[in-house]
Amino acid sequence: MAKTVAIVGFAVEGEAALHYFQQAGYEVTVCDQDVHKQIPAGVASQLGSDYLANLDRFDVVFRSAGIHPDIILSKNPAIAQKLTTTMNEFLQVCPTKNVIGITGTKGKGTTSTLTAKMLEAAGKKVFLGGNIGLSPFSFLSEITADSWVVLELSSFQLSDIHHSPHIAVCLMVVPEHLNWHSDMQDYTAAKAQLFAHQTEQDIAIYFDGSEESKRIASASPGQKLPFFAPPGAFVQDDEIVIDGQHVCKTSDIKLLGKHNWQNACAAVTAVWQITQSVEAMRSVLTSFTGLPHHLEFLRTLDDVDYYDDSFGTTPETAIVALQAFTKPKVIILGGSSKGVPFNELAKAVTANNVRQAIVIGDTAPDITEALTAQGFTNITQGGSTMHDIVATARKAAQPGDIILLSTGCASFGLFKNYKDRGQQFQAEVSALA
């Protein structure tokens, strides 16, 4: 009799998982809160308000990353041993042990992409997936024993996994997703799962400048290796150096902002465990300009530069975006809350040549309060549409300024997600005349 499987949550990850489980001969039921969700013909479904009902009838229940396990278990307390994730399944069945997992609060996508590109430049067959927007099930059938897989992994994906990659990397860690995790300890405990199931033969790489990163990596029984400090890659005399080898000058790195030096050093440290091709690393660092919505330059109009950093959804990411530029800035801040304070962001606004702060969304009052407490009063309400937000920012800017969309907040409320926010910003900026 075929094993019965429930997939809870049906988006990109769920769709790829459905195909995998069908190929494996499982009987699959898709469970999703959206009663209008389009389910492939012939696939059983359980949609609407009762999407979590009676999940104990299935042999295995796979939750999509964004759905907290407690939500499922509150309705089905007896299925704790049956509940797992698609990422856990992938790590278990992946045909190669050559897997690199990368986590942290921010920089995961950039570091994962740098790592994959460096390995490709060194002649390796590489697959990149995970939280970056591509389910690893979509390329599972193409992986061979000598392939390398690079996975960007969020705390949502890691919180209940039982398998760890051969090389695990933890970047900078600061409070985030405290509307999903019960507290900071719960957040870091989820990150630590990336390392907890490694063996003594595996490698745990961590950001030397973060005690949280170091503590998370300490869950590994494998070799511990810092980056941004020797013996990992670090910056010395304005160059990235590892093991006595000079990879490239920091001034030649195409990614904007000193925070990307950390991401570059993380990628170099991980790739160095596989190949010591300095040329491959240098070629990527001196050509890769970044992912969409990551400090992405859009255009110059009336001597004002427009940058899209919509991916930045925490105060810390807005801070590093501010620090990436010395010119006067008009910054767009606000959105929906992740349960983190804005005190440090307000201090950064006062210290980084900000001409005007345009505040938007549900967090606008909290950001305004934090800014005024620091004595910063050049604050304008941006409006409820991207058209109005861009028009307000343009009116506030002067020749030589930068208009920066780096909200420090999630996008929900005004926009579907950070991509929608960034795409609307780009469309409005492109339409300016």
Buried (B, 14 or more C-beta within 10 A) or exposed (E): EEEBBBBBBBBEBBBBBBBBBBEEEBBBBBBBBEEEBEBEEEBEBBBBEEBBEEBEEBEBBBBBBEBBBEEBBEBBEEBEEBBBBBBBBBBEEBBBEBBBBBBBBBBBBBBBBBBBBBBBBBEBBBBBBBBBEBBBBBBBEEBEEEBBBBBBBBBBBBBBBEBBBBBBBBBBBBBBBBEBBEEBEBBBBBBBBBBBBBEEEBBBBBBBEBEBBBBBBBBBBBBBBBBBBBEBBBBEEEBBBBEEEEBBBBEBBEBBBEBBBBBBBBBBBBBBBBBEBBEBBBBBBEEBEBBEBBBBEBEEBEEBBBBBBBBBBBBBBBBBBBBBBEEBBBBBBBBBBBEBEBEBBBBBBEEBBBBBBBBBBBBBEBBBEBBEEBEBEEBBBBBEEBEBBBBBBBEBBEEEBBBBBBBBBBBBBBBEEBBBBBBBBBEBBEEBE
